[in-house]
């Protein structure tokens, strides 16, 4: 996607290089929408047969179980197709390799310390620090887990090997739940960081 | 509580009533009290979350999901079977009515009424049904709510019965009518699946009232609500008849 930079500078657009190419920004926001719908409707489905001693606040998306299921199995297409577009383009353009690798444990520890003591700088948005790399790789893997465990719950007979991989139908429900919880934690930290570093939010909208 | 029961339920009428096409536009709204997902509404600046238009869109996707699931369905793939030790006791009761309200079908006057694209439409008595070859499966029943339980069901392959009565196996649907007014329809490939069973026994005993006496249809390849209890009518059809829960918003195919 180095082309993008050239095209846009050729057009005389001001400011620095593109941090997030257009496909990243579009798929990011579609993913955000799909995730909100999946989580909201997923809570509705969870409430019908809670795995733990609590339910999610009433009136989650869909109004009742059938509505929640309809939203869930509609938004899943958006989530999966959008996710695949993102994966293919990121792999094809080498963005994953460039942005997320390598992850060196020593740097992760160092950057984590710096982040927690407020010393980490966020001057160059085009380069991720080691903690960001680790978290972004982690959330991508979590995304894969939540989709695969979801497929295992949806089709435990037709995708039986997949269900077995998660330890069977019942266990796959727990995996699906904890993947959701992990995504929620990520979501909260992600949004807080975006508010602390507003230019990162701007970059995900305008590209720079 | 008063039990809505008895055997004089006119199965023929139940089938005829259910088998007519449901007028689509007049179907009840199924997204009752739909919440507006705050963040979503803020994000999009409009309320797309509830209302008839989103309901229509969701129904279209649900129909698309029926189509996808029909293609994913492998008629030769069997649901996992389990050892006796895995059986859940007591097995959960689940229905849209309470356990006391389960219909009490009289075994002496019971008849399974047949209709639609079937050559021999003589009704079947319970004794005649019991005389059919039977087999036992220990499989997992998965409820649309998310819970699951393993049980032991004994009965006749539905596919065997359909061939026996000369059903048109190229028809699209098999529709079931139940004594309490419940109804459900399934696709023909699932009806012919080796584990789709006309069930007469549960846990080795005559099917108890709460689990669907005298006959339920058991299919481990579909969600629990697609497994009708107290079945008194069976019709082979080419027109879509939906079902009790399907008309209220559950996905029709609901395959596993």
Contacts between the chains, C-beta under 8 A, distances in Angstrom:
chain1	res1	chain2	res2	distance
A	32	B	43	7.6
A	33	B	40	6.9
A	33	B	43	6.5
A	33	B	44	7.7
A	36	B	37	6.4
A	36	B	39	5.6
A	36	B	40	5.4
A	36	B	43	7.5
A	37	B	37	7.2
A	37	B	40	6.7
A	40	B	35	7.9
A	40	B	37	4.8
A	40	B	40	7.4
A	45	B	146	6.6
A	46	B	146	7.4
A	48	B	144	7.7
A	48	B	145	4.0
A	48	B	146	6.0
A	49	B	143	7.0
A	49	B	145	4.1
A	49	B	146	3.8
A	49	B	147	4.6
A	51	B	146	8.0
A	59	B	33	6.4
A	59	B	35	3.9
A	60	B	35	6.3
A	61	B	34	7.7
A	61	B	35	6.0
A	61	B	37	5.1
A	61	B	40	8.0
A	61	B	49	6.9
A	62	B	31	6.5
A	62	B	34	6.5
A	62	B	35	7.7
A	63	B	31	5.2
A	63	B	32	5.1
A	63	B	33	4.4
A	63	B	34	4.1
A	63	B	35	6.2
A	63	B	50	7.7
A	64	B	32	6.1
A	64	B	33	7.4
A	65	B	144	6.9
A	65	B	145	6.6
A	66	B	30	5.4
A	66	B	245	7.5
A	66	B	248	6.1
A	66	B	249	3.1
A	66	B	250	5.1
A	67	B	30	6.4
A	67	B	31	4.4
A	67	B	32	7.4
A	67	B	34	6.0
A	67	B	58	7.8
A	67	B	249	6.3
A	69	B	144	7.3
A	69	B	249	7.8
A	69	B	250	7.0
A	69	B	251	6.6
A	70	B	30	7.8
A	70	B	31	7.7
A	70	B	58	4.3
A	70	B	59	7.7
A	70	B	61	7.3
A	70	B	62	5.7
A	70	B	249	6.3
A	70	B	251	7.4
A	71	B	58	6.8
A	73	B	61	7.1
A	73	B	62	7.1
A	73	B	65	5.5
A	73	B	251	6.8
A	74	B	57	7.6
A	74	B	58	5.7
A	74	B	61	4.1
A	74	B	62	7.6
A	77	B	61	7.2
A	155	B	69	8.0
A	155	B	72	6.3
A	155	B	255	7.2
A	155	B	256	6.3
A	156	B	140	7.9
A	156	B	142	7.0
A	156	B	256	5.5
A	157	B	77	6.3
A	157	B	78	7.9
A	157	B	79	4.7
A	157	B	80	7.6
A	157	B	220	7.0
A	157	B	221	5.2
A	157	B	255	7.6
A	157	B	256	4.4
A	158	B	72	5.0
A	158	B	73	6.6
A	158	B	74	6.2
A	158	B	77	6.3
A	158	B	255	7.2
A	158	B	256	7.2
A	160	B	77	7.4
A	160	B	80	6.5
A	169	B	140	6.6
A	169	B	142	6.4
A	169	B	148	5.7
A	170	B	148	6.1
A	173	B	146	6.3
